[in-house]
Amino acid sequence: MASESGACGDQSSPSSSGYAAEGGSTSDEIQPLNGGGEWAPGKRHGEEDDGSQSWRNRKKHFIVLSHSGKPIYSRYGDEHKLAGFSATLQAIISFVENGGDRVKLVRAGHHQVVFLVKGPIYLVCISCTEEPFDSLRSQLELLYGQLILILTKSVNRCFEKNPKFDMTPLLGGTDAVFSSLIHSFSWNPATFLHAYTCLPLAYPTRQAASVILQDVADSGVLFAILMCKHKVVSLVGAQKASLHPDDMLLLSNFVMSSESFRTSESFSPICLPRYNSMAFLYAYVHYLEADTYLMLLTTNSDAFYHLKECRISIEAVFLKSNVLSEVQRSMLDGGMRVEDLPVDPSSRDRSASPHLGQNSMERVQSYVGMGGACGLWHFVYRSIYLDQYVSSEFSPPINTHQQQKRLYRAYQKIYSSMHDKGFGPHKTQFRRDENYVILCWVTPDFELYAAFDPLADKALAIKTCNRVCQWVKDVENEIFLMGASPFSW
């Protein structure tokens, strides 16, 4: 059991991340789905308030406030300048609750206002991005989870003692953490798939890393995780301990967006909301390479020197076994590419295919140099049993960040539609619009989301999806962490 700690203590406040604020336009800035590109998280447009036209023009706001209407966090603008606006949101929530109901969604023109009440903490998203309600609510859940990771749910006791308690001092220096998480809502599939992705590695290399980490887990470490950016290299846990994918997302975001973790080895109290939302664990974090870092989690607040010795031992074995050099090579090589989709043996002789008309022949030939076979542009595959996913690298014609973001949003919408409890769940969907064809296929074992040229032939697209699934199956030892325990949640 993790040790419980008061959220009001000094140890709840990580040191400042060191990130500077960055300007931006009224559109949401984005980075590629696979995590590339440069983007500096931090407080955005701190000079704005709810009276600023520029603030009102932002497409997507996230606001956190207390049940007394005191502002806690805002994606854009200065929280203190938004005190009046926060009080209005609090009044709306209270008015509905006083009537014996709960407000979840308010529509106003092109805007959706989504509410999430978590005890004394209220979270609100105001969006005109046309994202589904379920997606926006899930994002608020993750934002709340990030707050709990820093403070634990025991922060509620502070509100019980003082309803007008001000949380902002406890969150000092964490703007970059929340900003980075919100940014990931526009590029990271883990935020809606509730799964994690692995760095592609040869099976023997990943197994070697797991064996090394397992020795540490047997010595009192709850979780030992080797990561490269947001991708898992290896993960082991103590017996009967399982790490939820959402916790992994929040933990990696916390580490990557805090500059202090990069500059020195760190030992920080953190809370894993899905593991135990009321108590702190302690995370030893050390960067072994520029983007490769080791996390050792324990329940022991005095374990720093023990974990330091474990890290030194692990690092020495990694260097001797070339694990770190293989990780760097994989980062340079990238992941799966639609252009590399193995050729379908049955289609080698196109003239012998009775179902393939001349128009389809010309269309298939026109796809050469533009994506993959039969107009395949991109795919995301999620293993339901492993709670892991793999997505292909981006290639032409999906070149720009804006195109990648549009595709991400399309995946979001079809995911929400596939899992709609009121009208689903569905097994397959085939959608065509002016941008692309989206084909989704859900089975008890996997989910596949694939994007094709908008003129793609339906029969050929279905056939191509079968080939993608077979391809993933053929290389699963390299792209997934095999043997990982499924999560019962």
N, C-alpha and C positions, 0 to 999 in steps of 0.2 A: 504494500500500500504506500502510495506517495505521502510524503510528510506534508501536513497542512501548515499553511503560513498565512498571516494576515495580509490582505491586499493593500492595506493602508501603510505598510512599512516601506522604508526607503529602498529596499532591495527590489521593489516592484518596478522601479523606474530605470530602464536601461540607459546607458550613456547616449549622448547625442550621436546620431548616425553620421554627421559630417556632410550630408548632402545639402547642396544649395538649391534654392527654389529655381524653377525653370519656367519661362514664359511659354505661352501656347495660344492657339486659336480657339474659336468657339467649337470646333469639332474635336472629338476625343482623339488624342494622340495614340498611336498604336505601334507595336513592334511585331515582328513576324511570329507566327504560331509556334515555331520551333525555338523561339527565345533569342534570336539574333537581334542585331541593331543596337544602337546606343540610346539610352533614355535615362535621365537623371530624376529619380523620384524625389518628392519633397513637397512642402506647402506650395499650393498653386494660387497665384493672384491674391496674395494676402491683403492687398489694399482695397479689395472689393467688398461690398455689402449688398443686402437685398434691395437697396435703392439704386444700385448701379445697373445700367442697361447691359453692360458686358456680362455681369453676373447672371442676369435674367436670360441672356442668350445662350448660356452653357447648356449643352444637350443632356447632361446627366449629372445630377447632384447626389451626393451622399451626405446625410446629416445625422449625427448622433447627439441625443440630448437626454437629460435626466427627467424623471417623472415630475419634477418641480418646474420644468421648462428651462433649466440651466443648460446652455450649449456645452457639448463635450468635444465634438470633432465636426469639421466640415471639409469636404474635398476642396472647395473653392472658397476664397474669402477668409476673413478673420472671424473666428467663432464668436468673439466678444461683440463684434459689430452686428452679428446675426442674432443677438439675444431676443430682439422683438419678434423676428421670424420664428425662432425656436419656441417662443411662448405661444405663438399662434398654432403651431403644430401640436404642442402639448394640450392646448385648449380643445382642438378637434378630437384628439384621442380621448381626453377626459369626458367630453360631452357624449360621445358614443358609449363609453364604458358606463357612464351614469345611467344610460338608458338600458343597461343590461346586455349590451352587445359589444362586439369588437370590430374596429375598423381595420380592413385589410387593404382596400384599394379604392382610390378615388380617381375618376377620369375627368379631365378638364381639357377639352379640345384635343390636341395631339399629345397631351401630356398624360402620363400615368404617375400617380403618387402612391407608392407602395409603403405600407407600415408594417413594422415588426416590433412587438412589445415583448421584452425580456425582463420581467420583474420591474425594477425601478429604472431600467435603461430602455429608451425608445430609439429605434433606428428607422430612418426614412430615406427612400430613394425617389427622386423626382426625375423622370426620364421622358424624352420624346424620341428615343432611339428605336421604337417599335419592337423592342425585345419582349418576349412573352412574360406574363405576370410571374409564372413559376420560376423563370430564370432570374428575374430581379429579386424575388423573395429569397431564392437560394443564395444570391450574392450578399444580401443583408445578413443571412445566417453565417456566411463565411466572415463577414466583417465583424460580427459579434464574436465569432470564434477567435479572431485575431486579437480582439480586445481581452478576451478571457485568457488567451495564451500569455499575455503580458501581466495580467492582474489576478487571475483566478476568479471564480464566481463568488468567492467570499467577499468581494467588494460590496456585495449587497448589504452586508452587515453595517458598512459605513453609512449607507442610506437609512438603515433602520435606526441608527443612533442619531443621525442628523439628516432629515429629508432634503435639506438644501446643501448637502455635501458637494464640494467641487472636486471632480475627478481630474481635471486638466493637469494639475501639478504631477500626478502619478504617471501621466502619459507624456511628460516632457521629453522631447527628442525623438518621438516615435512617429512623427508625421510621415517620414519616408517609408515606414513599414506599411501604414495604411494606404498611402498613395501607390506604392508598388503593388499591393494586393488588388486595389481597384483597377489599376492598369492591366493586371493579368486577366481581368474579366473580358478583355478584348483580344486576347491572343492565346491563353492557356486552356486547352480542352479539359484539363483536370478540374477546372472550376465548375463544369457542368456534368462531366462524366463520373465524378467521384471515383477516380482511379488515378494511378500514378504511371509514369513512363520510365523506361530504363534506357541507359546508354547502350547502344549496340556493342557487344563484346563477344569474342570467341568463348564458347562454353567452358573450356578448361581455365581460361583466365578468370571468368566470373566465379567459377567454383573455387579457385585458389584464394580469391579475395574473401569469399564467404567462409572458408575454413579458418582463415586468419582471424576474421572478426568473431567467429564462433568461440574461439579460445578466450576472447575478451568477455563475451557474454556469459561464459561459464564462471567468470571471476567476480560476479556481482554487478555487472552492467545490465541494465534493463533492455536497452536497445543500442545497437552499434550500426551506424549508417555511413556508408561512403557514397558521396554524391558529387556530380559534376554539373554545376549550375542547378537546374531544377530536375535533372534526370538522376535516377538511382543507379549506382554502380553495383552496390551490394547492400543487403539489409538482413540483419539477424536479430532475433529477440530472445530474451530469457524464456524458459518454459512457461507456457500458458499466457504469455504476454503478446498481444497483437496490436499493431499500429494502424489506425484507420487512415485511409488515403487523404481525407480532409486534414487530419492532424499533420501528416507529412507535408502537405501543400503549405499549411500555415507556418510550420516550423522552418521549411526551406526558405519561404518568403521572408521570415523574420531574420534569418541569418544573412541572406544575400542582400537585403536592403539596409543592413546595419554596417556601416563602414568599420566600426570598432572590431568586428569579428575578423576582418581581413588583415588588420595591422598587427594583431598579437593573439596568442592563444587566450581563450576566454572561458569562463565558468559562470554561467548565468542561470538564475531561476526561471523556469518556464512552466507553463501549464498546458497539458494536452487536453483540450475540451472533451474529446470523445473517449479519452482514457479515464480521466478523473478531473472533472471541471472545478472541484473544490480544493485542489491541492497542487503544490508545486513539485515538479521534478527539477533536476539540475543537469544542465547540458554543458558538457565540455566540447568546445568547438575549436578546430585548428585547420587552417588552410594548408594543404600539402603541396598544392600547385596553384597557379593563378586562379583557376575556377573549380578546383577539386578540393573538397573539404570533408573532414571526418567529424562526425557527431557521436558522442558517447553520452547516453542518458542514464542517470542513476537516481535513486531515492535518497542517497546519502549526501547531505550538505557539506560533509568534510572530505569528500572523495577526490578533491582536485589533484593532489600529488599522486594518488594511485592512478587516476586516469591519465595524468601526464606520462607516467611510466608506461602505461598501456599504449599510449599513442606513439611513444618513441620506439617501442618494440614493434608495433604494427607497421610504422613507417619504414623501419629497417628491412622487414620481411617484404614489404611491397616493392622496395627498390631492388632488392636481390632477385625477386621473382618477375621483375619488369611489369608489374601490374600498372604502375603509374604511367609508364611510357606507352602502354597499350591504351590506357584511357585517353591520353593526349592524341594518339594516332586516330582513335575513333572520333574524337571531337573534330579533327581536321577532315576526316573522310565523310562525316555526316551520316544520315540514316538512309532509309529506303527511298528509292526514287521511282516514280511511275514509269520512267523511260526504261527501267531495268526489269519490268515485269516480264517473267519468262514467257516465251512464245508458246502459244497454244498449238500442240502438235497437229491437231485436227484441222488447223487453218493454214498450214504451210502451203498447201496447194489451193489457192483461192478459186481457181477455175473449176475445181471439183466440188465446190460447196453449192448445192442446189438451192439453199434458202437465201443465198446472198445475191441480191439484184445488182444491176450495173450501177445504179445511183448510189447504193450502199458501198460498192467497191470504190467509186470515186471519192466518197466521203472518207472511207478508211484511209485511202492514200493521201488525202489532204491533211490528215492528222500527223503525218511524219514531220518531226521536228517541233511539234506543238503538243506538249504533254506526252501521254503514253498511248497504249493501244486503244483503238476505238474511241478516241477522244477523252480518255481518262485523264483528269487534271490533278486530282488529289484524293486521298482517302484517310479515314481514321478507323482503326480496328480496336475494339475493346474486348478483352477476355473477361467474361463474367466471373469465371471461377477464380482467376488470379487477381481480379481487381486491378488490372494493368491495361494500358493502351499503347498503341504505336500509331504514329501519323507519318505520312510520307513527307519528304522535303518539298518545298515549293519549287515550281518550275514554270516556264512560260506556258500559258499567257498570264498566270497569276504572279505578276512581278512586283507590284507596288504594295506598300503597307495598307493602303486603302482597299485594294482588291482582296488582300488577305483577310482584312477585317470584315469585309462584306461576306466572304465565304464562311468565316467563323460564325457570324450572326445567322447565316442560313443553317449551319449545323445546329446552332442553339435552338432555332425554331422547330426544326424537324425532330430534334431530340425531345423537346417539350411536347410536341404533337404525338410522338410515338408512345410517350409515357403518360399521356393524359388519362387520369383515372376516370374521368367522366365519359370519354368517348373511346377509350382504349382499354388495355394497351393493344397496339397494332403489331403485326409481324413484318409487313413490308410497306414501303411508300415509294412512289415514283413521282417526282415533281419536276415540272419543266417551266422555266420562265426565260426572260430575255438574257439573263446572265449565265445560267448553266442548268443542267439537269442534276438533280440531287436524288440519289437512290439510297434508301435506308433498309437494312435487313436485320431483324432481331430474332435470335434463336435462343434456346436455353443455355447455349455455350458461349455465344459471342454477339456483338453488335457491330455492324459495318455501316459507315457513312461514306459515300463516295460521290465526288463531283465530276461531271462530264461536260463536254462541249454541249451548248444548248441544242445543237442539231443532232446529237447522238441518237443512234437507233436503240430503241428500248430492248429488243432481244439481244443485241450485241452488248449493251451495257450490263444486262443481267449475266451474260456469259462471262464478261470481263470481271465482274464481282466474284464469281465463282473461282476464277483464276487468282484473284487477289487473296481470297481466303486460303487457297491451297498454297500459295507462295508464303503467306504468313505461317502456315502450319509447317512448311518445309524448313523455315529458319527460326522457329520459335525458341530454340535453345540459345540463339544469339541475341534476340531482341527482347526476351522476357526473362525475368528472374524465376526460373523453374524451381518447383519445390517450395515456393513461398506459400504460407498458410492462407487460405481464404479468410476473409473477414466476415464474421457473423454480426451484422448490424442491420 
